[in-house]
Amino acid sequence: MSSKFAKQQKRRKWSDQGLQVPPGYRQQLQATLQSLLATDGAASDAAAQVRLIRHLLHFASIQFTYGELEELKTILTAAEVLAASTQSSCKGWSDCMQLVLELLFMVNSKPLHRQLLAFVKKLPQSHQDAAGQVLQEMVQREAAAVLGKAAEQAQHHPHSQQQQEQQLPQYQQQGDSSALQQPALYGSQPADNPAAVAAIMVPMLPSAAQANNGLNLAQAVVSLLWLPAARVWLQQCSADMLLAVACSVHKTLTAAQQGGHVTPQSMELVQDAISVLYYTLQHHGKHLSLTAGPQGHTAIGAAAGCMLAALQGSVLVREAMASAAVVVWSAAILPNLPPAAAALVFAAGLTPKHLPASVTTAAAARASSGLPGSTASNSSRAHVLLQAYSASSLLEQLLRTQGSSLVSELHKVSPVGVVCALKGLLSAMPAAALMGDLGLPVESPSEQQQPADLQQQHNTEQQQQLPQAAQPAIPAGVQDNSSSSTSTFIMLCALPYAVTAAQESPDAHRKFHAMCVVAVGLQRARALWQEFVQHTPPAASAEKAMAEAATPPAAADANAGAQSAQLAGSLPPSQQSSHCSSTGNDSMTAAAAEASAVAGAKH
């Protein structure tokens, strides 16, 4: 045994027992070998196939990882020789690739993934496409095995599937939620406890063995993402794959929440599975929500449901909780939700104390029409954003069929889960969501500490002390918004909540993560501001500023929208998403000063 392998084994990078080869795999190798020998060399590539099968049989008898890695080199060399002498359309090539790539989905196969995928990447394009087709079929098969009878029923009832898909164009074109009102897919009982909606959103709970197979599938998919072409291969099977992984994660976390024993290796697989959920929603979310039919909707609901249950529990590690919040965000913005609308809903769900009560109540309302009722909020923009969310979010439609809403579910997130969720959201949300105007009233620190009558008297005295010429002239019918500033998710919700948690939380662990949120928030805000300033035109002249001050609100909003569209169009595509509404420098300065005070208090 080499010293390199001894060091790897000491660090527990590889499993001591090696690959767990199922008995059916050996039987399949024997049957394939007998079939090739029966041809008596009639096929020109039979000798290369026989050589490859014999190497695989020897590989299946090895019981330790180091020997498997050495033998895998011989197997892949024989496979390269077979690729050079066989057409990609030949059945022998696809059969051999199925036997070789089957190793990716076995237990304890992670040390072999790099060599296997490097071999696939070096193949000629035609042979690589054939291998990709084999991988797609294998992922589909593994997902169906996890889902069990439910997946078989969906495959054996094409008529009902087609009948449900006929309702999709009405939802896509008109924004109607009738295509989503299918309680039979998700359950029809409303939820009264924190985990009930998540349990209903996950349509099936596999057995422990099936859940382990689903986690192994997620580990293989994580490795497959290293190949650039894997994104195309996985699209057709993304619905079943996402549903199988979500059900497996929910089964594992449910068992752990109920006191069952979960090994550290299983929790590592859960973190890989969360990565698969995020990748699938991020890259195949439009396909799942618009063209995959009810199966895609079910998969999206299952992924968001199990991640909401994880945030409401205490099983996941803190970094995994941050990833879980990002998965919920990716599901909430499907299919075409404005980022600012989703940011307002997350703010109302995670940090309700930092928003007006009327906005939080409207966001949590579940009217039969699917739109929040009339609100007494001081800003009409917030109401418009809530309407856009209720009408456009697929996840909200799914939750509403269960008698719940995303805001209601986010209210149930644990205090540590809120802090970790904010940390993940600050890292993953686009600039338009972090720095976009939420349309909420913003008060200065002095206004928050003084009574209303005292503040009014102070403002009156300040106006009286100014000369008549220095007092701003406000046209008739125009509201005075000179003391207001832009409300953003990062400045109005995330940073104030993190600072408060760092000051008041008795848990030192939560204080640490709260300070991490402050650091991440300030760094992200600074980066966004620097990028915004670099692409902002020079400041307008004083005469233009006075003319803009006298512009009516409707015209000002129209001019601002036109300027924003013109500026966004002048940016390159990679930077257009970073264009967002400006935030007052006083808000950033106040948040930075408060964060510094907290850090000083700790020292």
C-alpha positions as CSV (number, residue, x, y, z in Angstrom):
1,M,0.0,0.0,0.0
2,S,1.5,3.4,-1.0
3,S,2.0,6.2,1.4
4,K,-0.4,8.4,-0.5
5,F,-3.2,5.9,-0.1
6,A,-2.3,5.5,3.6
7,K,-2.6,9.3,4.1
8,Q,-6.0,9.4,2.3
9,Q,-7.3,6.5,4.3
10,K,-6.1,8.2,7.5
11,R,-8.1,11.4,6.6
12,R,-11.1,9.2,5.8
13,K,-11.4,10.5,2.3
14,W,-12.1,7.0,1.0
15,S,-14.2,4.3,2.5
16,D,-12.4,1.4,4.1
17,Q,-14.8,-1.2,2.5
18,G,-14.6,0.0,-1.0
19,L,-17.4,0.0,-3.6
20,Q,-20.6,-1.9,-2.7
21,V,-21.3,-3.8,-5.9
22,P,-24.9,-5.2,-6.1
23,P,-25.2,-8.9,-7.0
24,G,-27.4,-8.1,-10.0
25,Y,-24.5,-6.2,-11.5
26,R,-22.2,-9.3,-11.5
27,Q,-25.0,-11.3,-13.0
28,Q,-25.4,-8.8,-15.8
29,L,-21.7,-8.9,-16.5
30,Q,-21.7,-12.7,-16.7
31,A,-24.7,-12.7,-19.0
32,T,-23.1,-10.1,-21.3
33,L,-19.9,-12.0,-21.4
34,Q,-21.6,-15.3,-22.3
35,S,-23.5,-13.5,-25.1
36,L,-20.3,-12.1,-26.6
37,L,-18.5,-15.4,-26.4
38,A,-21.5,-17.1,-28.2
39,T,-20.9,-14.8,-31.2
40,D,-17.6,-16.6,-31.7
41,G,-15.9,-13.5,-32.9
42,A,-18.4,-12.7,-35.6
43,A,-18.4,-9.0,-34.7
44,S,-15.2,-7.0,-35.3
45,D,-15.4,-5.3,-31.9
46,A,-16.4,-8.5,-30.0
47,A,-12.8,-9.0,-28.8
48,A,-12.6,-5.5,-27.3
49,Q,-15.9,-5.9,-25.6
50,V,-14.9,-9.2,-24.1
51,R,-11.7,-7.7,-22.8
52,L,-13.6,-4.8,-21.2
53,I,-16.2,-7.1,-19.6
54,R,-13.5,-9.3,-18.1
55,H,-11.8,-6.3,-16.5
56,L,-15.1,-5.3,-15.0
57,L,-15.6,-8.7,-13.6
58,H,-12.2,-8.5,-11.9
59,F,-13.0,-5.0,-10.7
60,A,-16.2,-6.3,-9.0
61,S,-14.2,-8.8,-6.9
62,I,-12.0,-6.1,-5.4
63,Q,-12.9,-5.0,-1.9
64,F,-10.8,-1.9,-1.2
65,T,-10.7,1.5,-2.8
66,Y,-7.0,1.6,-3.7
67,G,-7.2,-1.5,-5.8
68,E,-10.4,-0.3,-7.4
69,L,-8.8,2.9,-8.5
70,E,-5.8,1.0,-10.1
71,E,-8.1,-1.4,-11.9
72,L,-10.3,1.4,-13.1
73,K,-7.4,2.8,-15.1
74,T,-7.2,-0.5,-17.0
75,I,-11.0,-0.5,-17.5
76,L,-11.0,3.0,-19.0
77,T,-8.0,2.2,-21.2
78,A,-10.0,-0.8,-22.6
79,A,-13.0,1.4,-23.1
80,E,-10.9,3.9,-25.1
81,V,-9.8,1.1,-27.4
82,L,-13.4,0.1,-27.8
83,A,-14.4,3.6,-28.7
84,A,-11.7,3.8,-31.4
85,S,-12.9,0.6,-33.1
86,T,-16.7,1.0,-32.6
87,Q,-19.2,3.4,-34.0
88,S,-21.2,5.5,-31.5
89,S,-24.5,4.2,-32.9
90,C,-23.5,0.5,-32.3
91,K,-25.5,-1.3,-29.7
92,G,-22.3,-2.8,-28.3
93,W,-21.0,0.6,-27.4
94,S,-24.1,1.7,-25.5
95,D,-24.3,-1.6,-23.7
96,C,-20.7,-1.4,-22.6
97,M,-21.1,2.3,-21.5
98,Q,-24.1,1.3,-19.4
99,L,-22.0,-1.3,-17.6
100,V,-19.1,1.2,-17.1
101,L,-21.1,4.2,-16.1
102,E,-23.2,2.1,-13.7
103,L,-20.3,2.5,-11.3
104,L,-21.2,6.2,-10.8
105,F,-24.5,5.3,-9.0
106,M,-23.1,2.6,-6.6
107,V,-22.6,3.2,-2.9
108,N,-19.1,4.5,-1.9
109,S,-18.3,5.3,-5.6
110,K,-17.3,8.9,-5.1
111,P,-13.5,8.3,-5.3
112,L,-14.1,6.8,-8.8
113,H,-16.2,9.7,-10.2
114,R,-13.3,11.9,-11.3
115,Q,-11.7,9.2,-13.4
116,L,-15.0,8.1,-14.9
117,L,-16.1,11.6,-15.9
118,A,-12.7,12.5,-17.2
119,F,-12.9,9.5,-19.5
120,V,-16.3,10.7,-20.7
121,K,-15.1,14.2,-21.4
122,K,-12.2,12.9,-23.5
123,L,-14.4,10.8,-25.8
124,P,-15.2,12.0,-29.4
125,Q,-18.3,14.1,-29.6
126,S,-20.5,11.4,-31.1
127,H,-19.4,8.8,-28.5
128,Q,-19.8,11.4,-25.8
129,D,-23.4,12.1,-26.9
130,A,-24.2,8.4,-26.8
131,A,-22.7,8.2,-23.3
132,G,-24.8,11.2,-22.3
133,Q,-28.0,9.5,-23.5
134,V,-27.0,6.4,-21.4
135,L,-26.5,8.7,-18.3
136,Q,-29.8,10.4,-18.8
137,E,-31.6,7.0,-18.9
138,M,-29.8,5.9,-15.8
139,V,-30.7,9.0,-13.9
140,Q,-34.3,8.5,-14.9
141,R,-34.2,4.9,-13.8
142,E,-32.6,5.7,-10.5
143,A,-35.2,8.4,-9.8
144,A,-38.1,6.1,-10.7
145,A,-36.7,3.5,-8.3
146,V,-36.7,6.0,-5.5
147,L,-40.2,7.2,-6.3
148,G,-41.5,3.6,-6.6
149,K,-45.1,2.9,-7.5
150,A,-46.0,6.6,-7.8
151,A,-43.5,7.1,-10.7
152,E,-44.7,3.9,-12.4
153,Q,-48.3,5.0,-12.2
154,A,-47.4,8.4,-13.8
155,Q,-45.6,6.5,-16.6
156,H,-48.5,4.1,-17.2
157,H,-51.2,6.8,-17.4
158,P,-50.3,9.0,-20.4
159,H,-53.9,10.0,-21.0
160,S,-54.4,11.6,-17.6
161,Q,-51.0,13.3,-17.9
162,Q,-51.9,14.8,-21.3
163,Q,-55.2,15.9,-20.0
164,Q,-53.5,17.8,-17.2
165,E,-51.0,19.3,-19.5
166,Q,-53.7,20.9,-21.6
167,Q,-54.5,23.3,-18.8
168,L,-50.9,24.7,-18.8
169,P,-51.2,27.2,-21.7
170,Q,-54.0,29.0,-19.8
171,Y,-51.7,29.5,-16.8
172,Q,-48.7,30.5,-18.9
173,Q,-50.5,33.0,-21.1
174,Q,-53.2,34.5,-18.8
175,G,-51.5,34.1,-15.4
176,D,-54.5,32.0,-14.3
177,S,-54.0,29.7,-11.3
178,S,-56.7,27.2,-12.4
179,A,-54.0,24.9,-13.8
180,L,-52.5,24.7,-10.4
181,Q,-55.7,24.0,-8.4
182,Q,-55.1,20.3,-8.3
183,P,-55.3,19.2,-4.7
184,A,-55.1,15.6,-5.6
185,L,-51.4,16.1,-6.5
186,Y,-50.4,17.6,-3.2
187,G,-53.1,16.8,-0.7
188,S,-56.1,18.9,0.3
189,Q,-55.9,19.3,4.1
190,P,-54.8,22.6,5.5
191,A,-51.8,22.6,7.8
192,D,-52.0,23.7,11.4
193,N,-48.5,22.8,12.5
194,P,-45.1,23.9,11.2
195,A,-44.3,20.6,9.4
196,A,-47.7,19.9,8.0
197,V,-47.5,21.9,4.8
198,A,-44.0,20.6,4.1
199,A,-45.3,17.1,4.5
200,I,-48.2,17.7,2.1
201,M,-46.0,19.4,-0.4
202,V,-43.8,16.3,-0.6
203,P,-46.2,13.9,-2.3
204,M,-44.6,10.7,-1.1
205,L,-42.2,9.5,1.6
206,P,-39.9,6.7,0.4
207,S,-38.5,4.0,2.6
208,A,-35.2,4.3,4.3
209,A,-33.5,2.2,1.6
210,Q,-35.1,4.2,-1.2
211,A,-34.0,7.5,0.5
212,N,-30.4,6.3,0.7
213,N,-30.6,5.5,-3.0
214,G,-31.9,9.0,-3.7
215,L,-29.0,10.5,-1.7
216,N,-26.6,8.4,-3.7
217,L,-28.3,9.6,-6.9
218,A,-27.8,13.2,-5.7
219,Q,-24.1,12.5,-5.1
220,A,-23.7,11.2,-8.6
221,V,-25.5,14.2,-10.1
222,V,-23.3,16.6,-8.2
223,S,-20.3,14.9,-9.9
224,L,-22.0,14.9,-13.3
225,L,-22.3,18.7,-13.1
226,W,-18.5,18.9,-13.7
227,L,-19.2,18.0,-17.3
228,P,-20.3,21.0,-19.4
229,A,-22.7,18.9,-21.4
230,A,-24.5,17.5,-18.3
231,R,-26.9,20.4,-18.2
232,V,-28.4,19.4,-21.5
233,W,-28.5,15.7,-20.6
234,L,-30.3,16.3,-17.3
235,Q,-33.0,18.6,-18.6
236,Q,-35.4,15.8,-19.8
237,C,-35.2,13.9,-16.5
238,S,-35.0,17.0,-14.3
239,A,-38.6,16.6,-12.9
240,D,-38.2,13.1,-11.7
241,M,-34.7,13.7,-10.5
242,L,-35.7,16.8,-8.5
243,L,-38.7,15.0,-7.0
244,A,-36.7,11.9,-6.0
245,V,-34.0,13.9,-4.4
246,A,-36.4,16.2,-2.5
247,C,-38.4,13.2,-1.2
248,S,-35.1,11.5,-0.1
249,V,-33.9,14.6,1.8
250,H,-37.3,15.0,3.5
251,K,-37.3,11.4,4.6
252,T,-33.8,11.7,6.1
253,L,-34.5,14.9,7.9
254,T,-37.8,13.7,9.2
255,A,-36.2,10.6,10.7
256,A,-33.5,12.8,12.3
257,Q,-36.0,15.3,13.6
258,Q,-37.9,12.4,15.3
259,G,-34.8,11.2,17.1
260,G,-33.5,8.6,14.6
261,H,-29.8,8.0,14.1
262,V,-28.4,9.7,11.1
263,T,-24.7,9.1,10.3
264,P,-22.3,11.9,9.4
265,Q,-22.0,10.4,5.9
266,S,-25.7,10.7,5.4
267,M,-25.7,14.4,6.4
268,E,-22.9,15.0,3.9
269,L,-25.0,13.3,1.2
270,V,-27.9,15.6,2.3
271,Q,-25.7,18.7,1.7
272,D,-24.9,17.3,-1.8
273,A,-28.6,16.8,-2.4
274,I,-29.4,20.4,-1.4
275,S,-26.8,21.5,-4.0
276,V,-28.7,19.4,-6.6
277,L,-32.0,21.0,-5.6
278,Y,-30.5,24.5,-6.1
279,Y,-28.8,23.6,-9.4
280,T,-32.0,22.1,-10.8
281,L,-34.2,25.0,-9.9
282,Q,-31.6,27.5,-11.0
283,H,-30.9,26.0,-14.5
284,H,-34.1,24.0,-15.2
285,G,-36.7,26.0,-13.3
286,K,-38.3,27.5,-16.4
287,H,-38.5,24.1,-18.0
288,L,-40.1,22.6,-14.8
289,S,-42.6,25.5,-14.3
290,L,-43.6,26.1,-17.9
291,T,-43.2,22.9,-20.0
292,A,-42.7,19.9,-17.7
293,G,-46.4,19.8,-16.8
294,P,-47.9,18.8,-13.4
295,Q,-44.9,16.6,-12.7
296,G,-42.6,19.6,-12.8
297,H,-44.9,21.6,-10.5
298,T,-45.0,18.7,-8.0
299,A,-41.2,18.6,-8.0
300,I,-40.9,22.3,-7.4
301,G,-43.4,22.1,-4.5
302,A,-41.5,19.1,-3.0
303,A,-38.2,20.9,-3.2
304,A,-39.5,24.0,-1.5
305,G,-41.5,22.1,1.0
306,C,-38.6,20.0,2.3
307,M,-36.4,23.0,2.5
308,L,-39.0,25.0,4.5
309,A,-39.3,22.1,6.9
310,A,-35.5,22.1,7.2
311,L,-35.5,25.8,8.1
312,Q,-38.3,25.3,10.6
313,G,-36.4,22.5,12.3
314,S,-33.0,22.1,14.0
315,V,-31.3,19.2,12.2
316,L,-29.4,20.8,9.4
317,V,-26.0,22.4,10.0
318,R,-25.9,26.2,9.7
319,E,-24.3,26.4,6.3
320,A,-26.8,23.9,4.9
321,M,-29.6,26.1,6.3
322,A,-28.3,29.0,4.3
323,S,-28.4,26.8,1.2
324,A,-31.9,25.7,2.0
325,A,-33.1,29.4,2.0
326,V,-31.6,29.9,-1.4
327,V,-33.5,26.8,-2.7
328,V,-36.7,28.3,-1.4
329,W,-35.8,31.6,-3.1
330,S,-35.1,29.9,-6.4
331,A,-38.5,28.2,-6.2
332,A,-40.4,31.4,-5.2
333,I,-39.3,33.4,-8.3
334,L,-40.5,30.8,-10.8
335,P,-41.6,31.2,-13.5
336,N,-41.1,34.9,-14.1
337,L,-41.4,36.8,-10.8
338,P,-39.8,40.3,-10.4
339,P,-37.0,40.0,-7.9
340,A,-38.2,43.0,-5.9
341,A,-41.6,41.4,-5.4
342,A,-40.0,38.2,-4.0
343,A,-37.7,40.2,-1.8
344,L,-40.6,42.0,-0.2
345,V,-42.4,38.7,0.6
346,F,-39.2,37.3,2.1
347,A,-38.8,40.5,4.1
348,A,-42.4,40.2,5.4
349,G,-41.8,36.5,6.3
350,L,-38.3,36.6,7.9
351,T,-38.2,40.1,9.4
352,P,-41.8,41.2,10.0
353,K,-40.9,43.5,12.9
354,H,-38.9,45.7,10.5
355,L,-41.9,46.3,8.1
356,P,-45.1,48.1,8.6
357,A,-47.8,45.9,10.1
358,S,-50.2,46.6,7.2
359,V,-47.7,45.3,4.7
360,T,-47.0,42.1,6.7
361,T,-50.7,41.5,7.0
362,A,-51.4,42.0,3.3
363,A,-48.5,39.7,2.4
364,A,-49.8,36.9,4.6
365,A,-53.4,37.3,3.4
366,R,-54.9,34.4,1.5
367,A,-57.9,35.8,-0.4
368,S,-59.8,33.5,-2.7
369,S,-58.9,35.6,-5.7
370,G,-55.2,35.0,-5.0
371,L,-54.5,38.7,-4.5
372,P,-53.9,40.4,-1.1
373,G,-56.7,42.6,0.0
374,S,-56.7,46.3,0.3
375,T,-54.0,47.5,2.6
376,A,-53.4,50.7,4.6
377,S,-49.8,50.8,3.6
378,N,-48.3,54.2,3.0
379,S,-46.8,53.1,-0.3
380,S,-48.7,51.9,-3.4
381,R,-45.5,50.3,-4.8
382,A,-45.5,47.7,-2.0
383,H,-49.1,46.8,-2.8
384,V,-48.3,46.5,-6.5
385,L,-45.3,44.2,-5.7
386,L,-47.5,42.0,-3.5
387,Q,-50.1,41.7,-6.3
388,A,-47.4,40.7,-8.7
389,Y,-46.1,38.1,-6.4
390,S,-49.5,36.6,-5.7
391,A,-50.4,36.5,-9.4
392,S,-47.0,35.2,-10.8
393,S,-45.4,33.0,-8.2
394,L,-45.9,29.3,-8.8
395,L,-44.8,28.4,-5.3
396,E,-47.4,30.7,-3.8
397,Q,-50.1,29.1,-5.9
398,L,-49.1,25.6,-4.7
399,L,-49.0,26.7,-1.1
400,R,-52.4,28.4,-1.4
401,T,-54.0,25.1,-2.5
402,Q,-52.9,23.8,1.0
403,G,-54.4,26.8,2.8
404,S,-51.1,28.5,3.5
405,S,-48.7,31.0,2.0
406,L,-45.0,31.6,1.8
407,V,-45.1,34.4,4.4
408,S,-46.9,32.1,6.8
409,E,-44.3,29.4,6.4
410,L,-41.4,31.8,6.7
411,H,-42.9,33.0,10.0
412,K,-42.4,29.5,11.4
413,V,-38.6,29.5,10.7
414,S,-36.5,29.2,13.9
415,P,-34.5,32.2,15.1
416,V,-31.2,30.5,14.0
417,G,-32.8,29.6,10.7
418,V,-33.7,33.2,10.1
419,V,-30.1,34.4,10.6
420,C,-28.7,31.6,8.4
421,A,-31.4,32.2,5.8
422,L,-30.4,35.9,5.6
423,K,-26.8,35.0,5.2
424,G,-27.6,32.7,2.3
425,L,-30.0,35.2,0.7
426,L,-27.5,38.1,0.8
427,S,-25.0,36.0,-1.1
428,A,-27.4,34.6,-3.7
429,M,-30.1,37.2,-4.3
430,P,-29.6,39.4,-7.4
431,A,-28.9,43.1,-7.1
432,A,-32.4,44.0,-8.2
433,A,-33.7,42.1,-5.2
434,L,-31.2,43.4,-2.6
435,M,-31.1,47.1,-3.7
436,G,-34.5,47.4,-5.4
437,D,-37.0,49.8,-4.0
438,L,-39.6,47.9,-1.9
439,G,-41.9,50.9,-1.6
440,L,-41.9,51.0,2.2
441,P,-41.7,54.1,4.4
442,V,-38.3,54.6,5.9
443,E,-37.9,56.5,9.1
444,S,-34.7,58.1,10.3
445,P,-33.3,57.1,13.8
446,S,-34.5,60.4,15.3
447,E,-38.0,59.9,13.9
448,Q,-38.1,56.4,15.4
449,Q,-37.2,57.6,18.9
450,Q,-39.4,60.7,19.1
451,P,-43.2,60.8,19.5
452,A,-45.2,62.0,16.5
453,D,-46.3,65.4,18.1
454,L,-42.8,66.1,19.3
455,Q,-41.4,65.3,15.8
456,Q,-44.0,67.5,14.2
457,Q,-43.1,70.4,16.5
458,H,-39.4,69.9,15.8
459,N,-40.0,70.0,12.0
460,T,-42.1,73.2,12.3
461,E,-39.4,74.9,14.3
462,Q,-36.8,73.9,11.8
463,Q,-38.9,75.4,9.0
464,Q,-39.4,78.6,10.8
465,Q,-35.7,79.1,11.4
466,L,-35.0,78.9,7.6
467,P,-35.2,82.0,5.5
468,Q,-38.2,82.2,3.2
469,A,-36.0,81.9,0.1
470,A,-34.3,78.8,1.4
471,Q,-37.5,76.9,2.1
472,P,-38.3,74.5,-0.8
473,A,-41.3,75.3,-2.9
474,I,-43.7,72.4,-3.1
475,P,-46.2,72.7,-6.0
476,A,-49.9,72.2,-5.2
477,G,-51.1,68.6,-5.2
478,V,-47.5,67.2,-4.8
479,Q,-46.7,65.1,-1.7
480,D,-43.6,66.2,0.2
481,N,-41.2,63.2,0.2
482,S,-38.1,65.2,1.0
483,S,-37.5,63.3,4.2
484,S,-38.1,59.9,2.7
485,S,-35.5,57.5,1.3
486,T,-35.4,54.4,-0.7
487,S,-36.3,51.2,1.2
488,T,-34.3,48.1,0.2
489,F,-34.1,44.5,1.5
490,I,-30.5,44.8,2.5
491,M,-30.7,48.1,4.4
492,L,-34.3,48.0,5.8
493,C,-34.6,44.3,6.7
494,A,-31.4,42.2,6.6
495,L,-28.9,44.4,8.3
496,P,-31.2,45.8,11.1
497,Y,-32.4,42.3,12.0
498,A,-28.8,41.0,12.1
499,V,-27.6,43.9,14.3
500,T,-30.5,43.5,16.7
501,A,-29.9,39.7,16.9
502,A,-26.2,40.3,17.6
503,Q,-27.1,42.8,20.4
504,E,-30.0,40.9,22.1
505,S,-29.5,37.2,21.5
506,P,-28.3,35.3,24.6
507,D,-26.9,32.5,22.3
508,A,-23.3,33.1,21.4
509,H,-23.6,30.9,18.4
510,R,-26.4,32.9,17.0
511,K,-24.5,36.1,17.7
512,F,-21.6,34.8,15.6
513,H,-23.8,34.1,12.7
514,A,-25.6,37.4,13.1
515,M,-22.3,39.2,12.8
516,C,-21.5,37.1,9.7
517,V,-24.7,38.4,8.2
518,V,-23.7,42.0,9.0
519,A,-20.3,41.5,7.4
520,V,-21.8,39.8,4.3
521,G,-24.5,42.5,4.0
522,L,-22.1,45.4,4.2
523,Q,-19.6,43.8,1.8
524,R,-22.4,43.1,-0.7
525,A,-23.9,46.6,-0.3
526,R,-20.5,48.2,-0.9
527,A,-19.8,46.0,-4.0
528,L,-23.2,46.8,-5.4
529,W,-22.8,50.6,-4.8
530,Q,-19.4,50.6,-6.4
531,E,-20.7,48.8,-9.4
532,F,-23.7,51.1,-9.6
533,V,-21.6,54.3,-9.3
534,Q,-19.3,53.2,-12.1
535,H,-22.2,53.0,-14.5
536,T,-24.1,56.1,-13.3
537,P,-24.1,59.1,-15.6
538,P,-22.6,62.4,-14.3
539,A,-24.8,64.4,-11.8
540,A,-27.4,66.7,-13.3
541,S,-27.1,70.4,-13.1
542,A,-28.8,72.5,-10.4
543,E,-31.4,73.8,-12.9
544,K,-32.3,70.2,-13.9
545,A,-32.5,69.2,-10.3
546,M,-34.9,72.0,-9.6
547,A,-37.0,71.1,-12.6
548,E,-37.2,67.5,-11.4
549,A,-38.2,68.6,-7.9
550,A,-41.2,70.4,-9.4
551,T,-42.3,67.4,-11.6
552,P,-45.6,65.8,-10.5
553,P,-45.2,62.3,-9.0
554,A,-46.7,60.4,-12.0
555,A,-44.4,62.1,-14.5
556,A,-41.4,61.7,-12.2
557,D,-42.1,58.0,-12.0
558,A,-42.4,57.7,-15.8
559,N,-39.1,59.7,-16.3
560,A,-37.4,57.6,-13.7
561,G,-38.5,54.4,-15.4
562,A,-37.4,55.6,-18.8
563,Q,-33.9,56.6,-17.4
564,S,-33.6,53.2,-15.6
565,A,-34.5,51.3,-18.8
566,Q,-32.0,53.4,-20.8
567,L,-29.3,52.8,-18.3
568,A,-30.0,49.1,-18.0
569,G,-29.9,48.8,-21.8
570,S,-26.5,50.5,-22.0
571,L,-24.9,47.9,-19.7
572,P,-23.5,44.6,-20.9
573,P,-25.7,41.5,-20.3
574,S,-23.6,40.3,-17.4
575,Q,-24.1,43.6,-15.6
576,Q,-27.7,44.5,-16.4
577,S,-29.0,42.6,-13.4
578,S,-26.8,44.7,-11.1
579,H,-28.7,47.9,-12.1
580,C,-31.0,48.8,-9.2
581,S,-32.5,51.7,-7.4
582,S,-30.3,53.8,-5.2
583,T,-30.3,53.6,-1.5
584,G,-29.7,56.6,0.8
585,N,-26.1,56.9,2.0
586,D,-27.4,57.7,5.5
587,S,-29.0,54.2,5.8
588,M,-25.7,52.6,4.9
589,T,-23.7,54.8,7.3
590,A,-26.1,54.2,10.1
591,A,-26.0,50.4,9.6
592,A,-22.2,50.4,9.4
593,A,-22.0,52.5,12.6
594,E,-24.4,50.3,14.4
595,A,-22.5,47.2,13.3
596,S,-19.2,48.7,14.4
597,A,-20.8,49.5,17.8
598,V,-21.9,45.9,18.2
599,A,-18.4,44.7,17.3
600,G,-16.8,47.1,19.8
601,A,-19.2,46.0,22.5
602,K,-18.2,42.4,22.0
603,H,-14.5,43.3,22.3
